[in-house]
Structures are given as C-alpha cells and as structure tokens.
Amino acid sequence: MRIVPVRLGWTLLLPFPQTGDPVLRRPARALTPEEILSPAIQDLIASLFETMRAAPGVGLAAPQVGVPLQIAVIEDRASYMDKTPPEVLADRGRVPVAAHVIINPRLTIVGEESAEFFEGCLSLPGFTAVVRRALRVRADCLDERAQPVTIEAAGWYARILQHEIDHLHGALYIDRMLTRSFMTRESYEARWKDSSVAAYLEAVGDGHTNAPVDACPSGVSG
C-alpha cells in the first residue's frame, strides 16, 4: 500500500491500511535507542498522536498506518467518556489515561482474571465483537526518549494495551473475538450499546472464542 499522508500543521494525518493488508499481519520490527531519538521517529510519533485523535481512537500502533515498527501511542481522554453511564465505566474499569508512547513492549499477563467486552478497531471500521482480555497486565517498554518504563495496568487500560500490542505481533481483535458476537457497529449501537455483555451472551449463546488470552507471544514485539 502506498501511504499518502495529509499534512495538518506540523504533523501528518496518516491513512489506515485495512484488514487484508499484509502490514497488519506481519510482526513489527524493534527499534534501537538511536532510531527512537531520530527526527524521523519523533515525527512519526507526533503524527500517530494526531491521527489517533482525529479518528478518534484511544490507541494506535504504527503498523495500523503502514509502518512495521514496534511503536504505539495511547490516550483515553475523560471527554471520550462523557456520554457513557457511570455504571458502565465502572463495569469496564475505565478511567482516563494520559497520552504516552510504548516502544518495543514486552507484555506480561498478571493473574488469571479476565473479562469480555465489545471491541472495535480502526483497521476494521464499522464492526465490533466481544473479546476476552486479561484484567491486569504489565508492559515493559521504552518511551519516546528511549528510557525504560514499566506500566502496570488494569481494567480498560489493560485492554487497550493488549489490543495495541497485538497489532505489533500482527494480530487483530478478530483473531480473539467470540465469533458469533461479530456485528456491524450500526447494529451494536441500535441493539446492544446500553446492554451488558452478559445480557448479549444470554440472548445469543456464548459460542467459542478463536484464541485464548495469551495466544500471542509476549516477547519484545509489542
């Protein structure tokens, strides 16, 4: 795919390769500290943030914009939660997450607890499905200054990390989804947006997921 960026101020809005593009299925390459500090990668990080916010989304991995590198940006703003009932936020364990960068992350599942919620993806727009994810994770990575960072995350933040790090392994949420829950975003908004996953599963049956929580390797690849 030929990347055709759109300039916005001093950064670029980057296009999204869609499911079926090989870049979304190949493991991304790790970066050296020297590469991380280079102007090219610093510009890429800025453009990832702008592209994510314009979408809008709460996370964006470099392969999602056609760049096969182990970089992802994450930000879950309080404003994104304004229309979500407090009880739904509590059920998801969702709280605001400040903007940050993860590079060359190593993911570790903490504990055995997991939860199922609907997920969507900018690489597969217009659809959603139930995905089981670990409730607690640790990510050891480098930040945008090439400094080592350890992130301890729970709830929705843990889900975001797992989703984005999957992208760096060449995996999509559809590899882990409860297959019978796959639906259009329009159908979800009309029928299930204000319902619990438990209510949905009671209505349609739980079926079988395609992959367990720890299906992808958790080595240094995002």
N, C-alpha and C positions, 0 to 999 in steps of 0.2 A: 504493500500500500504506500502511495506517495503522500507524505504528510504536508498539508497545506495550512500553515498557521495563519491566524488572524491577529494582527497587532492591536493591542489595547494599551495605550500609554507607552510605558517602557517594557511591558511584558507581552506575552503572546497567549491568545486563547488557542488551545491545541485541539484538533479534531479527534474523535473517538473511533478507532477501528472497532468493528462489530464482531460479534461471535461468528467464528468461521475463519477469521484472520489468524494465520499461524503465530503471529507475535503474541497472541493471548494464550497460546498453548505451549510455548517453549519456556523452560526455566530461564530466568533473567540472570545476568552476569553481575557478580560482586564488583564493587569499586574500591580502588586504593585510596588512602587518605589524600594523596596528591590530586587524584581525579576529583574527589569531593570538593576540594578547595579551589578548583579551577573555575575561571569565569563561565565556561560553558555549562558546567553542572550547577553553579549558583543561579545562572539564568534559567535553567530547566526547572529548578526548584521553585523559583518565583512564578514561572508560567504554570506549573502544576497547581499551585495555590489559586491563581487567578481562574484557571479553567475549572477547578473543583467548585469554587464559589459561584461561578457563573452558571453552572449546571442546573441547580445547585446539588452538591453532594456532601457527605461527611468524610469521605476518604477518596483518594485517587492514587493509583500506582502507575509508575512510568510505563509499563507495558500497555496500559489502557490508552495511552496516547501514541503508541507505536514505538516506544523506546525500551529496548530489552535490558534495562538496568534495575538493580535492586534498590529502588528508591520509592517511597510512598509518602504522601502528605495526609494529615488527618486534622480535622477540626469539626467539632459538633457544637454549634452555637446555640445559646439559650433561645434566640429568636426562632430557630427551627422547631422549637417545642411549644411555641405559643398556643397552637391550636390543638395540642394533644392533652386530653384529660389527665389530671394529676395521678389518678389511679392506674392509668395505662403506663405513664412514665415510671411509676413505682414498680409495676409488674415487670417492666423491661429492665429495671435498674439503670435507667437512662438519666444522666446528668451532663451538663455542659463539659466539653473537653477543649482545652486551649489548643491553638494551632501549633503543630510540631511536625518534625520530619523523622522518618525512620529509614536507615540505610543499612544494608546487609543484615537484616534482623534474624535472630535465632529465636524461634518460638518454643516455649515450654508450657504444656498444659499443667495447671496446678489443681490438684484434687480430682474428684470424679464427677462432680456435679455438672449437669448440662441442662440446657433449656431449648425449646423450639419456638421460633418466631418467624414471621414473614421477612424475607429479604428481597431486594431488587438490586440492579446493577446498571451502571451507565454503559457497560459493554453489551447489554442485552435489554435495551429500553422497552418499556411497555408491558413488562411481565413481572411476576413475583411468584414466590413459592416459600413454603415452610422449610427452614433449615435448622438442624440441631447443632448447637455450638457449645463448647465448654464455657462455664460461667466465670472461670478465673484463669488467667494466663500470665506468663511473664515473657517479655520480649527484651532480649539483649541485643543492642544495635549501636550504630554510630549516629550522631546528629549531623546537622548541616555544617558544623565546624570540625567534623571528623573526630569528635570526642565520644568516648564510650558512655552509653546510657543504659540503665536497666529500668524498664517500665513494668509496674505491677498494675494489672487492670482487672476489673470485674464488671459484670453486667453487660450493658450495651457497648461500652468502650472495649471490653474484651472481644465482643462480636465484631466490632469494626476492625480491630487489629487482625483477627483471624481471617476476615474477608479480604483485607488488603494484602496480607502476607500470602494468602492463597494465590493471588494474582502473580506474585513473584515466583511462584512454583509452576505457573502455567495452569492453574486450576481456577474454575469458576463455581459460583454457588450452585449451578445446575448439576454439578458433579456430586453434591452432597444433599440435594433437596429431597424432600418427600415427594416422589414423582407425581402422585395423584393430587398434590396440592398446587401444581403449576397452573397459573391462570393469568389472564390479562390484568394489567393494572386497573383498567376500567371496571372489570368485574369485581376486583378486590375492593375498590372504592365504593361500589354500589351495594355490595352484599356483606362484606366481612371487615371493613375498616374499623368498626366500633365493637367488633366481637373478639373474644379471646381465641387463641389458637385451640384451646381445649374444646370450645364450642364448635369450631370448624371441624376438628377431627371427629367429634361425636357425630356430626352431620354426614361426613363423607367416609369415615373409617381411617385408621392411621396408616395403612399400607406399609411400604418399606422404603427406607432411605437408600440412596445409591452408594453412600460412603460413610464410614464411621467418623467420629470427631477427629481422630488422629490419623486419618488416611494418608495425608501428605507428609513427607519427611519434614522434620523440624530443624534441619541443619541450617547453615548460613546461606539462605537463598530467599529470604523474605517470607 
